[in-house]
Amino acid sequence: MTPPVQDPRVHDPRARPATDRPPRPQRRFAYLGPRGTFTERALRSLPEAEGARLTPAATASQALALVVRADADAAMLPVHNTVAGMVPDTLRALAESPAPSVLREVVLGIEFALLVRPGTPLARIRTVSGHPHALRQVGGWLSGRVPRARRLPAASNAEAARLVRDGECDAAVAGEFTAAPYGLRVAASGIQDTAGATTRFLLCARSGGRGLPALAPADRTSMIGRLDGRPQDVEGLLADLRSHPFLRAVSLYAVHDGGRGSLLFADCPGRPDEPPTARAVGLLRLRVPGLRSLGSYTAAQDPSRPHDPSHPYDLCHVYDSYEGRRTMPTEAADETTTGAPRPAQPTPEDIAQLREQIDDLDRFLIGTLKERLRTSREIQRLRTGRGGTHLDAGREHAVRGRYAEELGEGGAGLAEALLQLCRGRSAR
């Protein structure tokens, strides 16, 4: 019996619905390679990496260059290890690349193994290769087990594995997962000197480039800039910044830039639209000219903390795993309120310490007011040079309103005094 011919106008529920939307292009990611690095592992931990084209790069600079040329949407790079510290090559690449922006952060627990060619005993190992950060984290183990082995730094742990495979080195320090792709054997595992070490990775794209869906509200803002002098020469500046009330929740790192200067990397809890973070960012930019933002993003989940599958965004601030949880102070300190619990009966030392904070705050405010005054005078010069008026009544009204909204009754009076200062004598 001939089956009936179905009327094409009748909807078939099994048919895939037609859509006018073009297929979404395949995502493209670069990472510090070659294949088999912890950086590749960090990248593959992201849901967006599934089905994406992954391209290894020999250096962090080359990975970011792929992004700048639009040959990759973003690049995954290691930035900090809890034992070995900041990764200088990554910071140099971020400082030299035009306007990179952080999209994602990944924190991985790090465990190292010693990889050798099949049939190589520990007694025959004379050379060991690995990334400098890796060699630093296993130095005690190597000194105890293969004390005669010479240590050869490599661009990555996977590159060290390639050297072993090709007979250019006897052993490599890398993750166990690196052994199989290079045909190597795990001679010893868990060789790191410090248990629980983690490495932090950043997925970086071009500012304004193709983004990724937000996981949760951003709670971290990172910045990078240059300082005159080597790291040991700028310790005084860093100590001064770290002691400032606005910056006590900010992490500051300085590394050698490869020349006569240093690179400053700053991590600020929060977003720039939050007043405590805005104060910290403003002070840093005032003290470190040229400091630029790497963007705001969601801090990664601490790998040592159990995942809660019932919470869609079981994310914890990376300071939990690096330096203890930090939050920005929500108020500027004054003589009656501080961010820390006060003793029942304050002592003269308590009051003296608080007044030192007031002095610090006053110095910051005066410096900021001077900068505002200079900027305001420049705007006035440009307006009058184009034939405009000296003042902008609408703009001044908005300033008064903003101060009154943020500071209450006295805010409008403070704004008027500030506007009077910035107008200059010719406007009176």
N, C-alpha and C positions, 0 to 999 in steps of 0.2 A: 504494500500500500504506500502510495507516494505521500510523504509528510507534507502538511500544509505549509504554504509559503507565508512567512511572517510579514505582516505589514510593517515597512520600515518606520512608519510614523508611531508605532507602538514602542514604548520605552522598555528596553531589556535591562532588568536590575543587575544582571551580571556584567554588563558592559561598563567599561571605565568611562566616567563622565569626561566630556570634551572640555578643554580649557584653552583660553586664548593666551595664557601666560607662557612665555618661553621657558624652557628648562633652565634651572639655576646653574650657572657655570661652576665647574669644578674648582674647589678651593686649592690654593697652592701655598705651601709653607716651606720655608728654608730653616735649617738648623745647623748648629755647629757639629760637623761630622768628623770622620766618615761614619758609615753605618755601624751601629753598635755602641753609641755613646749614651751616657746618662741623659744628655740633652735630647736625643731622639726618643728616649723612653719618656721623658717629661712631655714632649710634644704629642706622642701617641696616647698619653693619658687624657687628652682633651677630646670630647665628643666630636668637635669640629674637624679633627684630624682623620676621622674614619672616612675612607673613600677619597681623601684628598691626595694631591700629588706632593710628595715630600722630597725635597732636594737638599742633600748635604753640602755644606760649604767648609772649606779648609780653615777659615778664620771667622771670627765674629764680624770683622769689617766686611768680608766678602758676603756673609749672610745678609747683612743690612744693605749692601750694594745691590743685591738681587731685589730687595724690596724697593729701593729708590728707583731702579730701572723698571719697576712694575713687572718683573719676572716672577715675583712672589708676592702674595698678599701680606705676609707677616713672617717674622723670623723668631725662632726660639733660641734664647741665649742664657747661659749660666751667669748669675750676677754675684752670688754670695754663698759662702759655706760657713757653717757655725764653728768649724775648727780652723780652717785656713783663711777665712776672711773674704774680702772682696776679690773679684776676678778682674785684675787690671785690664786685660785685653778687651773685655766686654765694655768696661767704662770708657776706654779710649775710643772704641768704635761708636758708642752712643754719643760721646762728645763731638766726634768728627762728622757724624751722619746728620744730614739736614732734617731737623724737626721730627725725630722719631716719637712715637706715642705708644704707651704700654696698653695693651688690650687685655691681657690675662697674666696671672701669676700662678706658678706651680711650685710646690715645695715637696721634694722627694727625700725619703730616708735613704742614706747612702751606706752601702756595705761593699767592701772591696774583696777581690780574690786575686791570687797570683796565678797567671795563665802561662803555660809553657807548651812547647811542641810535644807530642806524644813521645814517651820514652826518655824525657829529660828529668833527672833527679835533682833535688835541691842542691846536692853537693857539687853539681857541675854548672851551677848558675854563676856567671861572672858579670853579667850586665842585666840591669832591670830598668825598664822604661815606663813612663806614665806621665800624665799631665802634672805640672808642678804642684797643683793643689792636691792631687792624689798622692804623690810621693811624700808630701808633708804630713798627710794623715796616716801613713803607714810606716813612718820612719823608724819608730821603735821596734816594730815587728821585723822589718828588714835588717836592722842592726843586730837583732838577736838570732835570726834564723839564717840569713845569708850575709854575714858581716863583710865578706870580701867582695861582694857585688858592687860594681860601679853603677851609679844612678844616672840615667840619661833622660832629660826632660823631652817630652813630645807635645805636639800641638793639641792632642787629645788622647784619651785612654784607648780609643779604638785605633788611632794611628799607631800607638805603642803595640797593640795586638797585631797590626799589619807587619810591623818591623819584626816581630817574633816569627810570624808565619813565613816571612821571606828570608829568615835566617840572619837578619841584621842585628838581632838582640836575643838574649836567652830567655827573658821572662818579661811579662807585662803586668802592670797593676790596672785592673779594670773590674767591671761588674761581671758576675758569673755568666750573665746572658750574652756577653761579648765573645765567649769561647766558641760557641757553635758556628757563627758566621765565618770565623777565621780558621776553623779546623784545629783549635787548640784544646788542651786539657787543663782542668782546674787542679793545680798542684796543692793549693790551700785556699780555704774560704774564710770569711770573717776576719781578715787580717788588719782591719782598721784599729788604731790605737785607742780611739774614743768611741764608745757605744752611743747610739742614738744621734749621730751626726746627721744633719740635713743640708741639702743644697737648694737654693732658691733660684728659680728660672723665670725670665720675663719674655712674654710673647709681644714683639714690637712691630708696629706698622708705621706707615707714613701718616702724619697728621692729616685728617680729612680724607684718608683713603678708605678702602672697603673695610667696614667694621665687623664686629661679631655681636650677637645678641647679648644683652646684659644679663649676668647671672643674678645679681643682687645689687642693691645700692653701693656705690663706690665708698670705700672707707680708708683709702690710702692714696696719698699724693707724693710722687717722687720728683726730684729735681736734680739737675747736674750742672756744674760750672767749673771754671778754672780759677786756680789760686796762684799767686806769684810765690815761688819758693817750693822746695821739696817738702815731703810730708813732715819731716822732723823740724822744718823751719816754720811750719804753720800751726804747730801744736798749741801755741799761745792763743792764736785766733780761735781755734776749735774749742779750747777750754773756756774761753770767754763766751762763745756762742752757747755752749752746752749749759753754762750756769745761768743763762738769762731766763727769767720766769716764763717768757713766751715759748722757749725752745726746749724745756726740760723733758718733753715727751717726744722730741724729734731725735732721730738717729742720724748722726753725721759721720761720714767716712772720707778719708783722704788717701789717695794712692798716687804714686809717681806717674806723671804723664808721659814719661819716656824722654823728656828733655830737661829743662831747668825748673819746671813748675809741677803743680799737683792738680788732680781732679777731685772735686768735692761732690759727693753723692749724698743727698738728703732724703730721708723718708719721714713724711709728716702724716700722722693719723688724721683721717677725715678728708673732706673736700674743700676746695677754695671758697665755696659759697657759705661755708660754716664759719662764724666769726673767729673761733679760736685758731682754726687752720689758716684763715685769711691773715690774722695777726702774725702767725709764725712765718708764712710765706712772704709777707711784706717786709718783715725784719730781715729775713735772709737775703732778699733781693737788695735791700738797702745796704747791707754789709758786704755782700758778694756781688758786685756789678756783673751783669752778663749771665747770671744764674737763670736757667730756663727750665720750664716744666716738662716732664715726661708724661704728664697726664695723671688722671685719677682712675682708680680701678678697684676691683674687689679683692681684698686680701685672701690668700690661699688658705685651704684647710690644713691644720696641723696634722701631719701623718701619724704622729704618736697618739693622737686622740681618736677614740673609736668613732666611726661614722654612724650618724643617726639617720637611718633610711626614712624615718617618718617626717623628717624635716627636709623640705626640698632644697634649702640652701644651708646645709650644715657646714657653714664656713666659720673659721675662727681667725682672728687677727694673727698675722705671721709673727708679731712680737711675742705671742704665747710660746713659740718654739725657739725664738732667737734671744730675746732679752727680757722676757716677762711682759705681761700685758700692759700696754700703755694707752692712755687716753689723753686728749688735749684738755687742759683746764678750761672750764666753761666760763670763768669770770677772771678779770684782772684783779690781782690782790690789792686790798686797801687796808687801812689800819683797823678795820673791824671784821674783815672776812678774808679767809685764806682757803686754798684748796685742800688743806690737810686738817685733821682734827686738832683743836687747840687744847692745851692743858686746862684743867679746871681753874688754876690760878696762874696767869701768865707771869713770866719773870721779865726783868729788864732786858735780858738777852733776847727773849722772844720779840719784844717791841723793837729792839735795835735791828734784828734780822728783817723784820717786816718793813722797817723804814729803809733799809738797804734795797729791798725790792721796789719800794716806791721810787727811790732815786733812780734805779735802773729803768723803771717804766717812764719816769719823767724824761730821762735822756733819750729814750726811744721816741717818745711823743714829740719832743722838740726837734729831733732829727727829721721825723716824718713831716712835721709842720713846715720846716724849712724846704723840704722837697716839694711839698704842695704849693708853697709860695712861689718857688721857681717855676713850677709847671703852670700855675695860674697866670703869672706875669707873661710867660711865653704865649699862652692862648690870647691874652689881651693884645700883645704885640701883633699877632697874626690877624686878629679881627680888625684892629684899627688900620693895619696896613692894607687891608682889602676894602677899606671904606666903611667898615661896620662900626657899631657903637662899642664903647669901652666895656659896658656891662651887658649881661644877658639876664633880664628880669625873670624870665621863665625858669632858667637854670637855677638862679639863686632861690626861687620859691621852692623848687624841688629839693635843694640841699637842706633848707630849713625843715621841710616836711620829713625828710629822711632822718635827720638828727632827732626831731621831736618824737618820731615813731620808735626809734631805737633807745633813746635816753630819757624819755618822759618829759616832764614840764620844763626842766632846765635845758633840754636839748636844743630848742629853738634859739634861746639866748646864746648858747655856746656857738651855734652855727652863725648867728649874726656877728659875734666877735671874730670868728674865723674869716667870714666874708669881708669884714671891715679891714682885717689885716691884709688879706690878699688883694683888695682893691687898689691899694697904694694911695699916695697923697693926691694924685691927679683926679681920683674918682670921688673925692670928698666934696 
